[in-house]
Amino acid sequence: IVHFSSYARNGGNSDLGSYYGADAFGRQILCDVQGPGVVTDMWWTQANQTSAWRWRLYVDNNTTALIDTPLVYPFGEMSPFLPPVADSSSGGYYSYAPIPFQNSLRITYNDAWDIYFHVTVMKFPPGTVIPSFTMPPSADYLVKLDSLADRLDAPATPIYVPFESARDCT
């Protein structure tokens, strides 16, 4: 598991806007990881958002963003990032929609206003074959996402996926 977060570099509680550097366009990096792997969850806060605040997703070494959208859209306002898998609550935005990747994944934000955030990634051993996230998502991805949504809507038991079978969930 690799966790990217706006942690306070001084150990305190001043983690607002602590990113992982900037890309070639000056956009703040929220997550930058080599694969194979899958983003398992994302969260951040911010009030009074505007459409100028952009969230960009780059999958598998592509230089063009697979998704380039206002920051709030992947949190309940665009497919496949819809409730109950992705939404907002109490000033925070969350997503449990898996984002699988084979080679690499990078998430950027244009830093119009600082945010608190975290992104969690489950990495797989080298050589593991993962079908990468696409837009629009594949039919197989949507079937598995519906299964996750059903579990989140009516959780009878905690969601647990053994490591050995995790790649089957992407």
C-alpha positions as a Python dict, from the first residue, in 0.01 Angstrom:
ca = {
    (1, 'I'): (0, 0, 0),
    (2, 'V'): (128, 347, -91),
    (3, 'H'): (-41, 649, 64),
    (4, 'F'): (-15, 1003, -72),
    (5, 'S'): (-130, 1275, 165),
    (6, 'S'): (-111, 1644, 246),
    (7, 'Y'): (74, 1559, 568),
    (8, 'A'): (243, 1840, 758),
    (9, 'R'): (614, 1818, 685),
    (10, 'N'): (689, 1956, 1035),
    (11, 'G'): (478, 1692, 1214),
    (12, 'G'): (209, 1944, 1311),
    (13, 'N'): (-140, 2002, 1179),
    (14, 'S'): (-47, 2251, 906),
    (15, 'D'): (-83, 2013, 611),
    (16, 'L'): (-303, 2231, 387),
    (17, 'G'): (-148, 2250, 40),
    (18, 'S'): (148, 2019, 101),
    (19, 'Y'): (182, 1851, -240),
    (20, 'Y'): (440, 1627, -410),
    (21, 'G'): (582, 1901, -629),
    (22, 'A'): (458, 2038, -959),
    (23, 'D'): (441, 1888, -1308),
    (24, 'A'): (583, 2054, -1622),
    (25, 'F'): (273, 2276, -1643),
    (26, 'G'): (295, 2396, -1282),
    (27, 'R'): (5, 2178, -1165),
    (28, 'Q'): (33, 2035, -815),
    (29, 'I'): (97, 1658, -796),
    (30, 'L'): (-138, 1471, -560),
    (31, 'C'): (-23, 1121, -659),
    (32, 'D'): (254, 988, -880),
    (33, 'V'): (318, 614, -875),
    (34, 'Q'): (463, 343, -1098),
    (35, 'G'): (255, 29, -1155),
    (36, 'P'): (98, -211, -1171),
    (37, 'G'): (-156, -106, -912),
    (38, 'V'): (-496, 40, -832),
    (39, 'V'): (-614, 355, -657),
    (40, 'T'): (-847, 225, -385),
    (41, 'D'): (-969, 553, -237),
    (42, 'M'): (-934, 931, -258),
    (43, 'W'): (-1050, 1210, -29),
    (44, 'W'): (-1013, 1585, -2),
    (45, 'T'): (-1182, 1890, 136),
    (46, 'Q'): (-1265, 2230, -2),
    (47, 'A'): (-1561, 2460, 9),
    (48, 'N'): (-1677, 2714, -250),
    (49, 'Q'): (-1532, 2530, -547),
    (50, 'T'): (-1527, 2677, -896),
    (51, 'S'): (-1498, 2511, -1236),
    (52, 'A'): (-1147, 2660, -1264),
    (53, 'W'): (-1021, 2410, -1003),
    (54, 'R'): (-921, 2117, -1221),
    (55, 'W'): (-852, 1750, -1140),
    (56, 'R'): (-646, 1559, -1396),
    (57, 'L'): (-586, 1184, -1418),
    (58, 'Y'): (-299, 1043, -1624),
    (59, 'V'): (-285, 664, -1672),
    (60, 'D'): (4, 456, -1808),
    (61, 'N'): (259, 720, -1907),
    (62, 'N'): (13, 914, -2124),
    (63, 'T'): (99, 1283, -2156),
    (64, 'T'): (-266, 1372, -2216),
    (65, 'A'): (-501, 1348, -1918),
    (66, 'L'): (-756, 1068, -1940),
    (67, 'I'): (-982, 1290, -1727),
    (68, 'D'): (-954, 1669, -1708),
    (69, 'T'): (-1251, 1802, -1514),
    (70, 'P'): (-1355, 2039, -1235),
    (71, 'L'): (-1231, 1908, -900),
    (72, 'V'): (-1575, 1808, -764),
    (73, 'Y'): (-1693, 1601, -1064),
    (74, 'P'): (-1514, 1273, -976),
    (75, 'F'): (-1691, 1287, -639),
    (76, 'G'): (-2054, 1214, -720),
    (77, 'E'): (-2111, 1415, -1037),
    (78, 'M'): (-1972, 1206, -1325),
    (79, 'S'): (-1974, 842, -1428),
    (80, 'P'): (-1827, 613, -1301),
    (81, 'F'): (-1764, 826, -990),
    (82, 'L'): (-2125, 828, -865),
    (83, 'P'): (-2294, 760, -529),
    (84, 'P'): (-2259, 550, -326),
    (85, 'V'): (-1906, 483, -455),
    (86, 'A'): (-1814, 854, -476),
    (87, 'D'): (-1982, 1157, -321),
    (88, 'S'): (-1940, 1447, -80),
    (89, 'S'): (-2027, 1474, 286),
    (90, 'S'): (-1955, 1727, 561),
    (91, 'G'): (-1725, 1938, 342),
    (92, 'G'): (-1522, 1639, 222),
    (93, 'Y'): (-1515, 1464, -114),
    (94, 'Y'): (-1450, 1089, -133),
    (95, 'S'): (-1423, 814, -392),
    (96, 'Y'): (-1387, 438, -359),
    (97, 'A'): (-1409, 386, -736),
    (98, 'P'): (-1102, 178, -822),
    (99, 'I'): (-864, 326, -1078),
    (100, 'P'): (-642, 39, -1203),
    (101, 'F'): (-322, 104, -1398),
    (102, 'Q'): (-53, -112, -1554),
    (103, 'N'): (249, 119, -1580),
    (104, 'S'): (188, 444, -1395),
    (105, 'L'): (-68, 682, -1256),
    (106, 'R'): (-50, 1053, -1180),
    (107, 'I'): (-318, 1282, -1037),
    (108, 'T'): (-272, 1659, -1052),
    (109, 'Y'): (-461, 1964, -933),
    (110, 'N'): (-418, 2318, -1059),
    (111, 'D'): (-369, 2469, -710),
    (112, 'A'): (-613, 2756, -751),
    (113, 'W'): (-679, 2708, -379),
    (114, 'D'): (-500, 2471, -142),
    (115, 'I'): (-667, 2145, -38),
    (116, 'Y'): (-624, 1873, 223),
    (117, 'F'): (-612, 1534, 50),
    (118, 'H'): (-517, 1169, 52),
    (119, 'V'): (-490, 904, -221),
    (120, 'T'): (-436, 536, -139),
    (121, 'V'): (-281, 297, -393),
    (122, 'M'): (-247, -81, -372),
    (123, 'K'): (59, -188, -569),
    (124, 'F'): (100, -533, -724),
    (125, 'P'): (418, -732, -785),
    (126, 'P'): (608, -650, -1107),
    (127, 'G'): (477, -854, -1397),
    (128, 'T'): (118, -859, -1267),
    (129, 'V'): (-118, -781, -1555),
    (130, 'I'): (-384, -522, -1471),
    (131, 'P'): (-644, -395, -1720),
    (132, 'S'): (-596, -18, -1700),
    (133, 'F'): (-877, 228, -1632),
    (134, 'T'): (-1033, 379, -1944),
    (135, 'M'): (-1288, 647, -2020),
    (136, 'P'): (-1552, 548, -2083),
    (137, 'P'): (-1499, 254, -1849),
    (138, 'S'): (-1520, -98, -1989),
    (139, 'A'): (-1836, -304, -1942),
    (140, 'D'): (-1643, -545, -1717),
    (141, 'Y'): (-1526, -256, -1497),
    (142, 'L'): (-1884, -126, -1461),
    (143, 'V'): (-2015, -470, -1358),
    (144, 'K'): (-1752, -492, -1083),
    (145, 'L'): (-1821, -132, -980),
    (146, 'D'): (-2192, -213, -947),
    (147, 'S'): (-2099, -500, -714),
    (148, 'L'): (-1895, -259, -499),
    (149, 'A'): (-2184, -9, -499),
    (150, 'D'): (-2423, -282, -381),
    (151, 'R'): (-2188, -366, -92),
    (152, 'L'): (-2158, 1, 5),
    (153, 'D'): (-2535, 49, -8),
    (154, 'A'): (-2605, -247, 222),
    (155, 'P'): (-2291, -361, 404),
    (156, 'A'): (-2369, -687, 584),
    (157, 'T'): (-2005, -751, 667),
    (158, 'P'): (-1690, -541, 635),
    (159, 'I'): (-1548, -530, 286),
    (160, 'Y'): (-1228, -735, 279),
    (161, 'V'): (-1042, -856, -25),
    (162, 'P'): (-750, -1097, 28),
    (163, 'F'): (-433, -974, -142),
    (164, 'E'): (-421, -1283, -361),
    (165, 'S'): (-755, -1201, -522),
    (166, 'A'): (-732, -821, -522),
    (167, 'R'): (-630, -795, -885),
    (168, 'D'): (-963, -963, -977),
    (169, 'C'): (-1144, -658, -830),
    (170, 'T'): (-993, -407, -1071),
}
